[in-house]
Amino acid sequence: MKTLSKVMSKICIGEIREFSSKRNIHISIMDYLKIIRSKTAALFSLSFYAGAHESQCSRKLCSKLANIGLNIGMAFQIIDDILDCTGSAEIIGKPTAHDIKDGIYTLPVIYALHTNNTELPDILSKDTLSSNDIVRILEIAKETKGLEKAKKLSEKYTDKAFKLIAELPENGSKHVLIDVTEKLLVRQF
């Protein structure tokens, strides 16, 4: 219960951080990573930890599985943010560029903001974004390699998760975990 309450508190703090950073064109990559670590990654980590704990795994294995969940959660959120910029509503099951429209700048946009592109801050400072503004924001994220950099970072977290999974004892559960992780993290951009 202590672990659960700590993580739930962390998730709430992450939500508050994300809300506080809305429309902030000065958000850092580190701030973004702290937000997703506190939200999505913490939820994945807790799920893995709780499952291991309830299965009466050793403390060491519970910790390793929590770390696997953290890395899967980080990669999952970054991939979700990339798909929000590159996917279609039909494929991803929700409207695209939703976060940008809400003033939440995800990793591809944040990377683009940290270049010498002067057009992007001007567009993002508008009170209301038009469809053309959204298209241009996504173009800038691609032109400035924001999407490419985000993809590379997601691959780092994915690789780390798979390396940790490889260290798990051989059994059927390990192979199920590999299959599920591949479905979550090896997606089309």
N, C-alpha and C positions, 0 to 999 in steps of 0.2 A: 504494500500500500504506500510506503514511503517513496519508493521508486516511481510508482504511478503518479502520485501527487506532485513530485518534483518535475516529472516530464510534462504533465498537464500544465503546470505553472510556466514551464519553459515555452510550451506551445502558445499559451496566452500572451506571454511577453513577445514572442515572435510576431504574433498578429498585431500587437500594438506597435512594434517597430515598423512593420510593413505599412500600417496605416499612417504612421508619423512620417514615413518617407515618401508618401504619395506626392507626385509632381515635383520631386526634388531632383533637379538635373545635376546636382553635385553628389549624388549617392555614389559611394565607392564600391568597388568590387568586393572588398572585404565586408562592407555593411550588408550587401546582397547575400553573400555566403553565410553570414551570421543569421540573417533572417530565414533562409531556407534550412539551415542547420537546426534552427529553433522550431521550425514548423514541420515540414515534410520529412526531413531526415530524422528528427526526434520521434515522430510517429512511427516510421518504419523501424527505427532502433528499438523503441519500446515494444512493438509487436514481436520482434524477433526475441528480445529478452524475455518477455512474458511467456511466450511459447516454450522457450528453453527452461525457464524457471518452473513452470507448471509441469513440465515433463521430467522434472527433478534432475536436470543436467548439472554437472559440476559448475561451481562458480566461474571457473576459467572458461568453460564452454559457453556459459551464459554471456560472459563478457565478449567473447569472440563473436558470437551470433549478434549481439547488440551492435558491434562494430561493423559487421557485414551489413546489417540493416541500415546503419547510418550512411555507409557508402552507397548502397542501393538507393536510398532516399535522396541523397545529394544528386546522383546521376539522373534519377527519375525526374526530379524537379527541373533540372537544367534541360533535359530532353523535352520535357513538357513545354518549357519556355521557348525552345527552338521551334517545336511544332506549332506553337501559337503564332510564330512569325512565318512559317514556311508551309504549313499544312493547309488542308481545306476543311471546312466545317463538316463535310460528309465523312472525311477520314478520321478526324480527331473527335468528332461527336459533340463539338461545341463551337460557338462562333470564334473565328480567328481574331487575333490582335485585341482580344478582350481586355487583357491587363493594361495594354497601352492606352486604350480608350478610357480605362478607369484611373489612369494616372500612375499605374504601377509599372515601373521600368524594370524589366527583366534583364538577364545577363547579356543577350545580344545587343540590346539598346544601350546598356551601361558601358559595354566595351566600346560601342560607337561614340558614346558621349566622351570617352577618354581618348579621343583622337583630336586632331586639329580641325575637324569638321565644324564649321560655324553655323551651318544651316540647321542642323538637328536641334540645338538648344532654342533657336528661334521658333521652330515649328512646335516644339514641346511646351513652349511658354504660352501658347494660345489657350484661351479659356475653353474653346471647343475645337475638337479636331474633326476635320472633314474626311470623307473617304479618300480624297486625293492626298491629304496630309498623312493618313495611315499608310497608304501605298508608298509615299516618299520616305517615311520613317523606316519602313521595311527595306526599301532599296538602299538607304544609307547604311543600315545594319549589315547588309550584304556587301556593299561597296567598301566599307571600312574594315571588313573582315571580322565584324562582331559575331556573326553567325559561325564563322569558321573557328574562332577562338573559343566560343561557347561549346562547340562540338568537341574540340580537343580537351577541354576541361571535363566534359561529361565522360569522355573516353578514359580519362585518368581515374575518375571515381569508379567507373565500370570495371576497369582492369584491376583496381585495388580490391573491389568486391569479389571478383572471380579468383584472385590470388588467395584471399582469405578463405573462400569456399573450398579451394583445392586443399587447404590444410585440414579440413574437417575429416573425421573418421569416415571410411568407406562404408556406405550403407544406402539403402533405397531412398532415405530422406535427403541425402546429399544430392542425389541425381534429380529428385523432384525440385529441390532448391535451384539447381543449375538450370533446369528447364524453365522454371518460373522467372528466374532472373533474366534469362535470355529473352523471354517474351516481353518483359518489362523494359529492358535496356537496349536490346538490339532491335531498334525500330527505324523506320524510314524517316529521313529528314526532309 
